[in-house]
Amino acid sequence: MKVKIVNRSKHTSPAYSTLLSAGMDVCANIDHPVLLKPLERALIPTGLFIELPEGFEAQIRPRSGLALKKGITVLNTPGTIDADYRGEIGVILVNLSNEDFIVNDGERICQMVVSRHEKIEWLVSELLTDTGRGAGGFGHTGS
């Protein structure tokens, strides 16, 4: 699938790290380092603008290594970029660690996954089809 991108950053466009990667790494595009103290969050610009086709979205997800090693994650995971959005992609990073973290220009801060989605139409009903699970949730299987 081909997707239009306007890259006003100082960095390369998002790219897949391996042949079978689902997500593309996205870099911070900042003029000065951003200090994230423990439990602080910041909107980090990317300099990227995209034009997705109808029926697709881009999801902004944390990078697992950054989350595990540094406690840095995307606050509204996954962040959704709708097909009709034309503004700059911004990433809300949060520091869940006990140590300061500095976001540097060009740092890979998240990954972007483009996926198809469906539109639904609600069918208002008084009853739902019964299943073996029923209303069981939140640990109902004992796990």
The first five atom37 places (N, CA, C, CB, O) and aatype in JSON, in Angstrom:
{
  "aatype": [12, 11, 19, 11, 9, 19, 2, 1, 15, 11, 8, 16, 15, 14, 0, 18, 15, 16, 10, 10, 15, 0, 7, 12, 3, 19, 4, 0, 2, 9, 3, 8, 14, 19, 10, 10, 11, 14, 10, 6, 1, 0, 10, 9, 14, 16, 7, 10, 13, 9, 6, 10, 14, 6, 7, 13, 6, 0, 5, 9, 1, 14, 1, 15, 7, 10, 0, 10, 11, 11, 7, 9, 16, 19, 10, 2, 16, 14, 7, 16, 9, 3, 0, 3, 18, 1, 7, 6, 9, 7, 19, 9, 10, 19, 2, 10, 15, 2, 6, 3, 13, 9, 19, 2, 3, 7, 6, 1, 9, 4, 5, 12, 19, 19, 15, 1, 8, 6, 11, 9, 6, 17, 10, 19, 15, 6, 10, 10, 16, 3, 16, 7, 1, 7, 0, 7, 7, 13, 7, 8, 16, 7, 15],
  "atom_mask": [
    [1, 1, 1, 1, 1],
    [1, 1, 1, 1, 1],
    [1, 1, 1, 1, 1],
    [1, 1, 1, 1, 1],
    [1, 1, 1, 1, 1],
    [1, 1, 1, 1, 1],
    [1, 1, 1, 1, 1],
    [1, 1, 1, 1, 1],
    [1, 1, 1, 1, 1],
    [1, 1, 1, 1, 1],
    [1, 1, 1, 1, 1],
    [1, 1, 1, 1, 1],
    [1, 1, 1, 1, 1],
    [1, 1, 1, 1, 1],
    [1, 1, 1, 1, 1],
    [1, 1, 1, 1, 1],
    [1, 1, 1, 1, 1],
    [1, 1, 1, 1, 1],
    [1, 1, 1, 1, 1],
    [1, 1, 1, 1, 1],
    [1, 1, 1, 1, 1],
    [1, 1, 1, 1, 1],
    [1, 1, 1, 0, 1],
    [1, 1, 1, 1, 1],
    [1, 1, 1, 1, 1],
    [1, 1, 1, 1, 1],
    [1, 1, 1, 1, 1],
    [1, 1, 1, 1, 1],
    [1, 1, 1, 1, 1],
    [1, 1, 1, 1, 1],
    [1, 1, 1, 1, 1],
    [1, 1, 1, 1, 1],
    [1, 1, 1, 1, 1],
    [1, 1, 1, 1, 1],
    [1, 1, 1, 1, 1],
    [1, 1, 1, 1, 1],
    [1, 1, 1, 1, 1],
    [1, 1, 1, 1, 1],
    [1, 1, 1, 1, 1],
    [1, 1, 1, 1, 1],
    [1, 1, 1, 1, 1],
    [1, 1, 1, 1, 1],
    [1, 1, 1, 1, 1],
    [1, 1, 1, 1, 1],
    [1, 1, 1, 1, 1],
    [1, 1, 1, 1, 1],
    [1, 1, 1, 0, 1],
    [1, 1, 1, 1, 1],
    [1, 1, 1, 1, 1],
    [1, 1, 1, 1, 1],
    [1, 1, 1, 1, 1],
    [1, 1, 1, 1, 1],
    [1, 1, 1, 1, 1],
    [1, 1, 1, 1, 1],
    [1, 1, 1, 0, 1],
    [1, 1, 1, 1, 1],
    [1, 1, 1, 1, 1],
    [1, 1, 1, 1, 1],
    [1, 1, 1, 1, 1],
    [1, 1, 1, 1, 1],
    [1, 1, 1, 1, 1],
    [1, 1, 1, 1, 1],
    [1, 1, 1, 1, 1],
    [1, 1, 1, 1, 1],
    [1, 1, 1, 0, 1],
    [1, 1, 1, 1, 1],
    [1, 1, 1, 1, 1],
    [1, 1, 1, 1, 1],
    [1, 1, 1, 1, 1],
    [1, 1, 1, 1, 1],
    [1, 1, 1, 0, 1],
    [1, 1, 1, 1, 1],
    [1, 1, 1, 1, 1],
    [1, 1, 1, 1, 1],
    [1, 1, 1, 1, 1],
    [1, 1, 1, 1, 1],
    [1, 1, 1, 1, 1],
    [1, 1, 1, 1, 1],
    [1, 1, 1, 0, 1],
    [1, 1, 1, 1, 1],
    [1, 1, 1, 1, 1],
    [1, 1, 1, 1, 1],
    [1, 1, 1, 1, 1],
    [1, 1, 1, 1, 1],
    [1, 1, 1, 1, 1],
    [1, 1, 1, 1, 1],
    [1, 1, 1, 0, 1],
    [1, 1, 1, 1, 1],
    [1, 1, 1, 1, 1],
    [1, 1, 1, 0, 1],
    [1, 1, 1, 1, 1],
    [1, 1, 1, 1, 1],
    [1, 1, 1, 1, 1],
    [1, 1, 1, 1, 1],
    [1, 1, 1, 1, 1],
    [1, 1, 1, 1, 1],
    [1, 1, 1, 1, 1],
    [1, 1, 1, 1, 1],
    [1, 1, 1, 1, 1],
    [1, 1, 1, 1, 1],
    [1, 1, 1, 1, 1],
    [1, 1, 1, 1, 1],
    [1, 1, 1, 1, 1],
    [1, 1, 1, 1, 1],
    [1, 1, 1, 1, 1],
    [1, 1, 1, 0, 1],
    [1, 1, 1, 1, 1],
    [1, 1, 1, 1, 1],
    [1, 1, 1, 1, 1],
    [1, 1, 1, 1, 1],
    [1, 1, 1, 1, 1],
    [1, 1, 1, 1, 1],
    [1, 1, 1, 1, 1],
    [1, 1, 1, 1, 1],
    [1, 1, 1, 1, 1],
    [1, 1, 1, 1, 1],
    [1, 1, 1, 1, 1],
    [1, 1, 1, 1, 1],
    [1, 1, 1, 1, 1],
    [1, 1, 1, 1, 1],
    [1, 1, 1, 1, 1],
    [1, 1, 1, 1, 1],
    [1, 1, 1, 1, 1],
    [1, 1, 1, 1, 1],
    [1, 1, 1, 1, 1],
    [1, 1, 1, 1, 1],
    [1, 1, 1, 1, 1],
    [1, 1, 1, 1, 1],
    [1, 1, 1, 1, 1],
    [1, 1, 1, 1, 1],
    [1, 1, 1, 1, 1],
    [1, 1, 1, 0, 1],
    [1, 1, 1, 1, 1],
    [1, 1, 1, 0, 1],
    [1, 1, 1, 1, 1],
    [1, 1, 1, 0, 1],
    [1, 1, 1, 0, 1],
    [1, 1, 1, 1, 1],
    [1, 1, 1, 0, 1],
    [1, 1, 1, 1, 1],
    [1, 1, 1, 1, 1],
    [1, 1, 1, 0, 1],
    [1, 1, 1, 1, 1]
  ],
  "atom_positions": [
    [[0.85, -1.17, 0.0], [0.0, 0.0, 0.0], [0.89, 1.23, 0.0], [-0.97, 0.0, 1.22], [1.88, 1.29, 0.74]],
    [[0.56, 2.19, -0.8], [1.31, 3.44, -0.87], [0.53, 4.51, -0.11], [1.56, 3.87, -2.35], [-0.68, 4.65, -0.28]],
    [[1.24, 5.26, 0.74], [0.62, 6.3, 1.56], [1.43, 7.59, 1.4], [0.55, 5.86, 3.06], [2.66, 7.57, 1.51]],
    [[0.74, 8.7, 1.14], [1.42, 9.99, 1.03], [1.95, 10.41, 2.39], [0.46, 11.06, 0.46], [1.28, 10.25, 3.41]],
    [[3.18, 10.95, 2.39], [3.78, 11.49, 3.61], [4.47, 12.8, 3.28], [4.78, 10.47, 4.25], [5.14, 12.93, 2.26]],
    [[4.3, 13.77, 4.16], [5.09, 15.0, 4.11], [6.01, 14.92, 5.3], [4.18, 16.31, 4.13], [5.57, 14.9, 6.45]],
    [[7.3, 14.87, 5.03], [8.3, 14.74, 6.09], [9.03, 16.06, 6.23], [9.3, 13.58, 5.8], [9.94, 16.36, 5.45]],
    [[8.63, 16.85, 7.23], [9.27, 18.14, 7.5], [10.29, 18.02, 8.63], [8.2, 19.2, 7.85], [10.76, 19.02, 9.17]],
    [[10.61, 16.78, 8.99], [11.58, 16.57, 10.06], [12.99, 16.59, 9.49], [11.32, 15.23, 10.78], [13.19, 16.69, 8.27]],
    [[13.96, 16.5, 10.38], [15.37, 16.44, 9.99], [15.81, 14.98, 9.8], [16.25, 17.13, 11.05], [17.0, 14.71, 9.66]],
    [[14.85, 14.06, 9.81], [15.16, 12.63, 9.85], [14.47, 11.89, 8.72], [14.75, 12.04, 11.2], [13.62, 12.44, 8.02]],
    [[14.84, 10.63, 8.54], [14.23, 9.82, 7.5], [12.78, 9.51, 7.87], [15.02, 8.51, 7.28], [12.4, 9.6, 9.04]],
    [[12.0, 9.15, 6.88], [10.6, 8.76, 7.12], [10.57, 7.46, 7.92], [9.83, 8.6, 5.77], [11.53, 6.7, 7.89]],
    [[9.46, 7.21, 8.63], [9.34, 5.96, 9.39], [9.63, 4.76, 8.5], [7.94, 5.84, 10.02], [9.28, 4.74, 7.33]],
    [[10.28, 3.75, 9.08], [10.66, 2.58, 8.31], [10.57, 1.33, 9.19], [12.1, 2.74, 7.74], [10.66, 1.4, 10.41]],
    [[10.37, 0.2, 8.51], [10.34, -1.09, 9.2], [11.78, -1.51, 9.5], [9.6, -2.18, 8.35], [12.64, -1.41, 8.62]],
    [[12.05, -1.99, 10.72], [13.4, -2.4, 11.11], [13.78, -3.77, 10.54], [13.51, -2.44, 12.62], [14.94, -4.02, 10.24]],
    [[12.78, -4.64, 10.39], [13.05, -5.97, 9.85], [12.0, -6.3, 8.79], [13.04, -7.05, 10.98], [11.0, -5.6, 8.66]],
    [[12.24, -7.34, 8.04], [11.36, -7.74, 6.95], [9.93, -8.0, 7.42], [11.91, -8.97, 6.28], [8.98, -7.69, 6.7]],
    [[9.76, -8.57, 8.62], [8.43, -8.93, 9.11], [7.9, -8.01, 10.21], [8.46, -10.34, 9.61], [6.92, -8.35, 10.88]],
    [[8.53, -6.86, 10.41], [8.05, -5.91, 11.42], [6.64, -5.41, 11.08], [9.01, -4.72, 11.53], [6.34, -5.15, 9.91]],
    [[5.8, -5.29, 12.09], [4.45, -4.72, 11.9], [4.48, -3.21, 12.06], [3.45, -5.34, 12.9], [3.7, -2.5, 11.42]],
    [[5.39, -2.72, 12.9], [5.46, -1.29, 13.2], [6.7, -0.66, 12.61], [0.0, 0.0, 0.0], [7.74, -1.3, 12.46]],
    [[6.57, 0.63, 12.3], [7.68, 1.44, 11.8], [8.15, 2.36, 12.91], [7.27, 2.25, 10.53], [7.33, 2.99, 13.58]],
    [[9.46, 2.45, 13.1], [9.98, 3.36, 14.12], [9.78, 4.82, 13.69], [11.47, 3.08, 14.37], [9.98, 5.17, 12.52]],
    [[9.37, 5.65, 14.65], [9.14, 7.07, 14.43], [10.08, 7.83, 15.36], [7.64, 7.47, 14.69], [10.24, 7.47, 16.53]],
    [[10.7, 8.88, 14.84], [11.71, 9.65, 15.59], [11.17, 10.98, 16.1], [12.93, 9.9, 14.72], [10.27, 11.57, 15.5]],
    [[11.73, 11.43, 17.21], [11.45, 12.76, 17.73], [12.07, 13.79, 16.79], [11.99, 12.93, 19.18], [13.17, 13.58, 16.28]],
    [[11.38, 14.89, 16.57], [11.89, 15.99, 15.76], [11.82, 17.25, 16.6], [11.08, 16.14, 14.42], [10.86, 18.01, 16.54]],
    [[12.87, 17.46, 17.39], [12.89, 18.57, 18.35], [14.17, 19.38, 18.2], [12.75, 18.03, 19.8], [15.21, 18.85, 17.8]],
    [[14.09, 20.66, 18.53], [15.26, 21.54, 18.43], [16.15, 21.46, 19.66], [14.81, 22.97, 18.23], [17.35, 21.71, 19.59]],
    [[15.55, 21.09, 20.79], [16.3, 20.99, 22.05], [15.85, 19.72, 22.78], [16.07, 22.26, 22.96], [14.69, 19.32, 22.65]],
    [[16.74, 19.09, 23.53], [16.34, 17.9, 24.3], [15.17, 18.24, 25.24], [17.53, 17.36, 25.13], [15.05, 19.36, 25.73]],
    [[14.31, 17.25, 25.46], [13.16, 17.4, 26.36], [13.4, 16.52, 27.58], [11.81, 17.02, 25.65], [13.58, 15.31, 27.46]],
    [[13.39, 17.14, 28.76], [13.57, 16.41, 30.02], [12.2, 15.94, 30.52], [14.28, 17.31, 31.08], [11.29, 16.74, 30.71]],
    [[12.09, 14.63, 30.72], [10.89, 14.06, 31.33], [11.25, 13.55, 32.72], [10.29, 12.9, 30.45], [11.96, 12.56, 32.86]],
    [[10.76, 14.24, 33.73], [10.97, 13.79, 35.1], [10.0, 12.64, 35.38], [10.77, 14.97, 36.12], [9.06, 12.44, 34.61]],
    [[10.22, 11.88, 36.44], [9.3, 10.78, 36.76], [7.84, 11.27, 36.8], [9.67, 10.15, 38.1], [7.53, 12.29, 37.41]],
    [[6.98, 10.52, 36.14], [5.54, 10.76, 36.02], [5.17, 11.99, 35.2], [4.95, 10.89, 37.39], [3.99, 12.37, 35.16]],
    [[6.13, 12.62, 34.53], [5.82, 13.74, 33.65], [5.53, 13.22, 32.24], [6.98, 14.76, 33.62], [6.0, 12.15, 31.84]],
    [[4.76, 14.0, 31.52], [4.44, 13.67, 30.13], [4.7, 14.9, 29.27], [2.97, 13.2, 29.99], [4.71, 16.03, 29.75]],
    [[4.91, 14.64, 27.98], [5.15, 15.74, 27.04], [4.7, 15.31, 25.65], [6.64, 16.17, 27.03], [4.79, 14.13, 25.29]],
    [[4.24, 16.28, 24.88], [3.89, 16.05, 23.49], [5.15, 16.27, 22.66], [2.71, 16.99, 23.02], [5.69, 17.37, 22.62]],
    [[5.6, 15.22, 22.0], [6.84, 15.27, 21.23], [6.49, 15.33, 19.74], [7.76, 14.04, 21.54], [5.84, 14.43, 19.22]],
    [[6.93, 16.4, 19.06], [6.65, 16.5, 17.63], [7.51, 15.54, 16.81], [6.86, 17.92, 17.15], [8.6, 15.16, 17.22]],
    [[6.98, 15.17, 15.64], [7.71, 14.26, 14.74], [8.05, 14.9, 13.4], [6.89, 13.02, 14.51], [8.92, 14.4, 12.69]],
    [[7.38, 15.99, 13.04], [7.59, 16.6, 11.74], [6.94, 15.82, 10.61], [0.0, 0.0, 0.0], [7.23, 16.07, 9.44]],
    [[6.07, 14.87, 10.94], [5.45, 14.0, 9.95], [3.97, 14.31, 9.78], [5.63, 12.53, 10.34], [3.26, 14.58, 10.75]],
    [[3.53, 14.28, 8.54], [2.13, 14.49, 8.17], [1.8, 13.38, 7.17], [1.88, 15.94, 7.56], [2.56, 13.15, 6.23]],
    [[0.67, 12.68, 7.35], [0.35, 11.57, 6.46], [-1.08, 11.68, 5.93], [0.54, 10.24, 7.18], [-1.92, 12.36, 6.52]],
    [[-1.33, 11.01, 4.83], [-2.66, 10.96, 4.21], [-3.03, 9.5, 4.0], [-2.69, 11.76, 2.86], [-2.69, 8.89, 2.99]],
    [[-3.74, 8.96, 4.98], [-4.16, 7.55, 4.91], [-5.41, 7.41, 4.06], [-4.42, 6.99, 6.32], [-6.23, 8.32, 4.01]],
    [[-5.56, 6.28, 3.39], [-6.79, 6.05, 2.64], [-7.96, 5.74, 3.58], [-6.61, 4.9, 1.64], [-7.76, 5.31, 4.71]],
    [[-9.16, 5.98, 3.1], [-10.37, 5.67, 3.86], [-10.35, 4.2, 4.26], [-11.64, 6.01, 3.04], [-9.98, 3.34, 3.47]],
    [[-10.77, 3.92, 5.5], [-10.81, 2.56, 6.0], [-9.53, 2.12, 6.7], [0.0, 0.0, 0.0], [-9.41, 0.97, 7.12]],
    [[-8.57, 3.06, 6.84], [-7.32, 2.75, 7.52], [-7.07, 3.75, 8.64], [-6.14, 2.76, 6.53], [-7.58, 4.88, 8.61]],
    [[-6.29, 3.34, 9.61], [-5.84, 4.2, 10.7], [-4.37, 3.91, 10.93], [-6.67, 3.97, 12.01], [-3.86, 2.86, 10.53]],
    [[-3.69, 4.84, 11.57], [-2.33, 4.6, 12.04], [-2.39, 4.58, 13.56], [-1.31, 5.69, 11.51], [-2.96, 5.47, 14.18]],
    [[-1.79, 3.56, 14.15], [-1.74, 3.46, 15.61], [-0.33, 3.8, 16.07], [-2.16, 2.04, 16.09], [0.65, 3.3, 15.51]],
    [[-0.24, 4.64, 17.09], [1.04, 5.0, 17.69], [1.19, 4.17, 18.95], [1.13, 6.54, 18.0], [0.37, 4.27, 19.87]],
    [[2.23, 3.35, 18.98], [2.43, 2.41, 20.08], [3.81, 2.6, 20.7], [2.27, 0.95, 19.59], [4.71, 3.14, 20.05]],
    [[3.98, 2.17, 21.95], [5.29, 2.28, 22.59], [6.32, 1.38, 21.91], [5.18, 1.92, 24.08], [5.96, 0.4, 21.25]],
    [[7.57, 1.72, 22.07], [8.66, 0.83, 21.69], [8.98, -0.03, 22.9], [9.94, 1.63, 21.19], [9.22, 0.5, 23.99]],
    [[8.98, -1.33, 22.74], [9.12, -2.24, 23.88], [10.44, -2.05, 24.62], [9.0, -3.67, 23.41], [10.47, -2.12, 25.85]],
    [[11.52, -1.82, 23.89], [12.82, -1.64, 24.54], [12.85, -0.38, 25.41], [0.0, 0.0, 0.0], [13.39, -0.41, 26.51]],
    [[12.26, 0.71, 24.92], [12.21, 1.95, 25.69], [11.34, 1.77, 26.93], [11.66, 3.11, 24.82], [11.65, 2.31, 27.99]],
    [[10.26, 1.02, 26.79], [9.37, 0.78, 27.93], [10.05, -0.08, 28.99], [8.07, 0.1, 27.45], [10.0, 0.23, 30.18]],
    [[10.69, -1.17, 28.56], [11.33, -2.09, 29.5], [12.57, -1.48, 30.15], [11.7, -3.38, 28.8], [12.72, -1.53, 31.37]],
    [[13.44, -0.91, 29.34], [14.73, -0.44, 29.84], [14.65, 0.92, 30.54], [15.72, -0.35, 28.7], [15.4, 1.17, 31.48]],
    [[13.74, 1.8, 30.09], [13.71, 3.17, 30.61], [12.38, 3.58, 31.24], [14.04, 4.12, 29.51], [12.31, 4.64, 31.86]],
    [[11.34, 2.76, 31.11], [10.04, 3.12, 31.68], [9.32, 4.21, 30.9], [0.0, 0.0, 0.0], [8.46, 4.9, 31.45]],
    [[9.66, 4.38, 29.62], [9.05, 5.41, 28.78], [8.02, 4.75, 27.89], [10.11, 6.17, 27.93], [8.31, 3.76, 27.21]],
    [[6.8, 5.3, 27.88], [5.73, 4.71, 27.08], [4.89, 5.81, 26.45], [4.85, 3.77, 27.93], [5.05, 6.99, 26.77]],
    [[4.01, 5.41, 25.57], [3.05, 6.33, 24.95], [1.82, 6.35, 25.85], [2.68, 5.88, 23.47], [1.24, 5.31, 26.14]],
    [[1.43, 7.53, 26.28], [0.39, 7.65, 27.29], [-0.97, 7.15, 26.82], [0.26, 9.08, 27.73], [-1.63, 6.41, 27.55]],
    [[-1.39, 7.52, 25.65], [-2.72, 7.12, 25.16], [-2.59, 5.94, 24.2], [-3.42, 8.31, 24.45], [-3.01, 6.01, 23.04]],
    [[-2.02, 4.88, 24.7], [-1.72, 3.72, 23.86], [-2.95, 2.91, 23.52], [-0.71, 2.85, 24.54], [-3.71, 2.59, 24.44]],
    [[-3.2, 2.54, 22.27], [-2.51, 3.15, 21.14], [-3.15, 4.47, 20.76], [-2.5, 2.21, 19.93], [-4.37, 4.62, 20.81]],
    [[-2.32, 5.42, 20.39], [-2.82, 6.68, 19.85], [-3.34, 6.41, 18.44], [0.0, 0.0, 0.0], [-2.71, 5.68, 17.68]],
    [[-4.46, 6.99, 18.09], [-5.07, 6.74, 16.79], [-4.95, 7.97, 15.9], [-6.53, 6.33, 16.95], [-5.3, 9.08, 16.3]],
    [[-4.46, 7.75, 14.69], [-4.43, 8.79, 13.66], [-5.49, 8.4, 12.63], [-2.99, 8.94, 13.0], [-5.35, 7.39, 11.94]],
    [[-6.53, 9.2, 12.52], [-7.62, 8.92, 11.6], [-7.24, 9.29, 10.17], [-8.89, 9.67, 12.02], [-6.35, 10.11, 9.95]],
    [[-7.92, 8.68, 9.21], [-7.62, 8.9, 7.8], [-7.85, 10.34, 7.37], [-8.45, 7.97, 6.95], [-7.24, 10.78, 6.39]],
    [[-8.7, 11.08, 8.05], [-8.96, 12.47, 7.64], [-8.12, 13.49, 8.41], [-10.43, 12.79, 7.84], [-8.29, 14.69, 8.21]],
    [[-7.2, 13.05, 9.28], [-6.33, 13.96, 10.01], [-5.16, 14.36, 9.12], [-5.81, 13.31, 11.33], [-4.52, 13.51, 8.51]],
    [[-4.88, 15.65, 9.04], [-3.8, 16.14, 8.2], [-2.76, 16.95, 8.98], [-4.36, 16.98, 7.1], [-1.84, 17.51, 8.38]],
    [[-2.89, 17.01, 10.29], [-1.93, 17.75, 11.1], [-0.67, 16.94, 11.37], [0.0, 0.0, 0.0], [-0.56, 15.78, 10.98]],
    [[0.26, 17.59, 12.06], [1.51, 16.92, 12.42], [1.25, 15.8, 13.42], [2.52, 17.93, 13.0], [0.44, 15.96, 14.34]],
    [[1.92, 14.69, 13.24], [1.82, 13.59, 14.2], [2.63, 13.98, 15.43], [2.33, 12.24, 13.59], [3.83, 14.24, 15.34]],
    [[1.96, 14.01, 16.57], [2.61, 14.26, 17.85], [2.47, 13.02, 18.71], [0.0, 0.0, 0.0], [1.47, 12.3, 18.62]],
    [[3.45, 12.76, 19.55], [3.46, 11.56, 20.38], [3.49, 11.99, 21.85], [4.68, 10.65, 20.04], [4.37, 12.73, 22.28]],
    [[2.51, 11.51, 22.62], [2.47, 11.84, 24.06], [3.29, 10.79, 24.79], [0.98, 11.88, 24.6], [2.85, 9.66, 24.99]],
    [[4.49, 11.18, 25.2], [5.35, 10.28, 25.97], [5.17, 10.55, 27.46], [6.82, 10.45, 25.57], [4.95, 11.69, 27.87]],
    [[5.28, 9.49, 28.25], [5.21, 9.62, 29.71], [6.36, 8.81, 30.31], [3.83, 9.14, 30.27], [6.7, 7.73, 29.81]],
    [[6.93, 9.34, 31.37], [8.02, 8.68, 32.08], [7.44, 7.98, 33.3], [9.14, 9.7, 32.49], [7.07, 8.64, 34.28]],
    [[7.36, 6.66, 33.25], [6.82, 5.89, 34.37], [7.93, 5.34, 35.27], [5.96, 4.75, 33.86], [7.67, 4.53, 36.16]],
    [[9.15, 5.79, 35.04], [10.26, 5.32, 35.87], [10.49, 6.26, 37.05], [11.55, 5.21, 35.03], [9.77, 7.25, 37.23]],
    [[11.49, 5.94, 37.84], [11.86, 6.78, 38.99], [13.03, 7.69, 38.66], [12.22, 5.91, 40.18], [13.53, 8.39, 39.54]],
    [[13.46, 7.7, 37.4], [14.63, 8.49, 37.0], [14.25, 9.45, 35.88], [15.78, 7.57, 36.56], [13.34, 9.18, 35.09]],
    [[14.97, 10.57, 35.81], [14.79, 11.5, 34.71], [15.13, 10.81, 33.4], [15.66, 12.77, 34.9], [15.97, 9.91, 33.35]],
    [[14.46, 11.24, 32.32], [14.75, 10.72, 30.99], [14.82, 11.89, 30.03], [13.69, 9.68, 30.53], [13.96, 12.77, 30.06]],
    [[15.82, 11.91, 29.19], [15.98, 12.97, 28.21], [15.64, 12.43, 26.83], [17.42, 13.55, 28.25], [16.24, 11.46, 26.37]],
    [[14.67, 13.09, 26.17], [14.33, 12.76, 24.79], [15.21, 13.63, 23.9], [12.79, 12.99, 24.49], [15.19, 14.86, 24.0]],
    [[15.98, 13.0, 23.05], [16.87, 13.72, 22.14], [16.32, 13.73, 20.72], [18.25, 13.09, 22.15], [15.55, 12.86, 20.33]],
    [[16.72, 14.74, 19.98], [16.32, 14.83, 18.58], [16.78, 13.58, 17.84], [16.9, 16.11, 17.92], [17.92, 13.14, 18.0]],
    [[15.89, 13.02, 17.02], [16.23, 11.85, 16.24], [16.05, 10.53, 16.96], [0.0, 0.0, 0.0], [16.19, 9.47, 16.35]],
    [[15.73, 10.58, 18.26], [15.54, 9.35, 19.02], [14.26, 8.64, 18.56], [15.46, 9.66, 20.54], [13.24, 9.28, 18.32]],
    [[14.34, 7.32, 18.44], [13.17, 6.53, 18.08], [12.27, 6.45, 19.31], [13.57, 5.09, 17.57], [12.63, 5.81, 20.29]],
    [[11.11, 7.11, 19.25], [10.27, 7.27, 20.45], [9.03, 6.37, 20.45], [9.84, 8.69, 20.57], [8.43, 6.17, 21.51]],
    [[8.65, 5.84, 19.31], [7.45, 5.02, 19.24], [7.48, 4.24, 17.95], [6.16, 5.88, 19.34], [8.4, 4.36, 17.14]],
    [[6.44, 3.42, 17.76], [6.28, 2.77, 16.47], [4.87, 3.04, 15.96], [6.54, 1.24, 16.58], [3.93, 3.25, 16.72]],
    [[4.76, 3.04, 14.64], [3.49, 3.3, 13.98], [3.07, 2.04, 13.23], [3.6, 4.53, 13.01], [3.83, 1.47, 12.45]],
    [[1.83, 1.62, 13.48], [1.25, 0.48, 12.78], [0.04, 0.98, 12.01], [0.86, -0.68, 13.77], [-0.86, 1.58, 12.59]],
    [[0.02, 0.73, 10.7], [-1.12, 1.12, 9.88], [-2.0, -0.12, 9.72], [-0.67, 1.68, 8.47], [-1.53, -1.19, 9.35]],
    [[-3.29, 0.04, 10.01], [-4.18, -1.11, 9.91], [-5.56, -0.7, 9.38], [-4.32, -1.78, 11.28], [-5.99, 0.44, 9.5]],
    [[-6.2, -1.69, 8.81], [-7.55, -1.51, 8.28], [-8.55, -1.57, 9.45], [-7.88, -2.6, 7.2], [-8.33, -2.27, 10.44]],
    [[-9.62, -0.84, 9.32], [-10.69, -0.94, 10.31], [-12.02, -0.93, 9.61], [-10.61, 0.22, 11.34], [-12.13, -0.5, 8.46]],
    [[-13.03, -1.4, 10.29], [-14.37, -1.48, 9.73], [-15.27, -0.43, 10.38], [-14.96, -2.89, 9.93], [-15.08, -0.05, 11.53]],
    [[-16.24, 0.03, 9.64], [-17.3, 0.89, 10.17], [-18.46, -0.02, 10.52], [-17.73, 2.02, 9.14], [-18.77, -0.96, 9.79]],
    [[-19.1, 0.25, 11.64], [-20.24, -0.57, 12.04], [-21.52, 0.25, 12.04], [-20.0, -1.19, 13.43], [-21.5, 1.48, 12.06]],
    [[-22.61, -0.45, 12.02], [-23.92, 0.14, 12.2], [-24.57, -0.62, 13.35], [-24.8, 0.07, 10.87], [-24.69, -1.84, 13.3]],
    [[-24.99, 0.08, 14.38], [-25.6, -0.56, 15.54], [-26.95, -1.16, 15.18], [-25.76, 0.43, 16.7], [-27.76, -0.51, 14.51]],
    [[-27.19, -2.38, 15.6], [-28.5, -3.02, 15.48], [-29.08, -3.07, 16.89], [-28.4, -4.47, 14.82], [-28.74, -3.95, 17.67]],
    [[-29.95, -2.14, 17.19], [-30.52, -2.04, 18.54], [-31.38, -3.28, 18.79], [-31.37, -0.73, 18.7], [-32.21, -3.66, 17.96]],
    [[-31.16, -3.9, 19.96], [-31.84, -5.15, 20.3], [-32.12, -5.17, 21.8], [-30.99, -6.38, 19.87], [-31.51, -4.42, 22.56]],
    [[-33.02, -6.03, 22.19], [-33.31, -6.21, 23.61], [-32.5, -7.35, 24.21], [-34.81, -6.47, 23.81], [-32.31, -7.4, 25.42]],
    [[-32.02, -8.28, 23.37], [-31.28, -9.45, 23.84], [-30.08, -9.71, 22.95], [-32.19, -10.68, 23.88], [-30.09, -9.38, 21.76]],
    [[-29.05, -10.32, 23.53], [-27.88, -10.76, 22.78], [-27.87, -12.28, 22.75], [-26.57, -10.21, 23.39], [-28.45, -12.92, 23.63]],
    [[-27.22, -12.86, 21.76], [-27.1, -14.31, 21.66], [-26.34, -14.84, 22.87], [-26.4, -14.72, 20.34], [-25.3, -14.29, 23.23]],
    [[-26.85, -15.91, 23.49], [-26.22, -16.51, 24.66], [-24.95, -17.27, 24.24], [-27.2, -17.45, 25.39], [-24.91, -17.88, 23.18]],
    [[-23.92, -17.22, 25.11], [-22.68, -17.97, 24.89], [-22.3, -18.7, 26.17], [-21.52, -17.03, 24.43], [-22.88, -18.43, 27.23]],
    [[-21.35, -19.61, 26.09], [-20.87, -20.31, 27.27], [-20.21, -19.37, 28.26], [0.0, 0.0, 0.0], [-20.29, -19.58, 29.47]],
    [[-19.59, -18.34, 27.77], [-18.91, -17.38, 28.64], [-19.91, -16.42, 29.28], [-17.87, -16.59, 27.85], [-19.76, -16.06, 30.45]],
    [[-20.89, -16.03, 28.54], [-21.88, -15.08, 29.07], [-21.25, -13.76, 29.41], [0.0, 0.0, 0.0], [-20.53, -13.18, 28.59]],
    [[-21.5, -13.27, 30.62], [-20.98, -11.98, 31.04], [-19.67, -12.11, 31.82], [-22.01, -11.26, 31.89], [-19.19, -11.13, 32.39]],
    [[-19.08, -13.3, 31.85], [-17.84, -13.49, 32.6], [-16.69, -12.68, 32.0], [0.0, 0.0, 0.0], [-16.47, -12.71, 30.79]],
    [[-15.98, -11.98, 32.84], [-14.85, -11.16, 32.4], [-13.91, -10.88, 33.56], [0.0, 0.0, 0.0], [-14.16, -11.31, 34.69]],
    [[-12.86, -10.17, 33.29], [-11.89, -9.76, 34.31], [-11.46, -10.92, 35.21], [-12.48, -8.66, 35.16], [-11.68, -10.89, 36.42]],
    [[-10.85, -11.92, 34.61], [-10.31, -13.02, 35.38], [-11.28, -14.15, 35.63], [0.0, 0.0, 0.0], [-11.05, -14.98, 36.51]],
    [[-12.35, -14.22, 34.88], [-13.36, -15.26, 35.12], [-12.84, -16.67, 34.88], [-14.56, -15.01, 34.24], [-13.45, -17.64, 35.35]],
    [[-11.72, -16.82, 34.16], [-11.17, -18.16, 33.92], [-10.18, -18.57, 35.0], [-10.49, -18.21, 32.56], [-9.62, -19.67, 34.94]],
    [[-9.96, -17.72, 36.0], [-9.07, -18.04, 37.1], [-7.64, -17.56, 36.87], [0.0, 0.0, 0.0], [-6.77, -17.8, 37.71]],
    [[-7.38, -16.91, 35.77], [-6.02, -16.4, 35.49], [-5.89, -14.96, 35.87], [-5.67, -16.58, 34.02], [-4.81, -14.38, 35.7]]
  ]
}
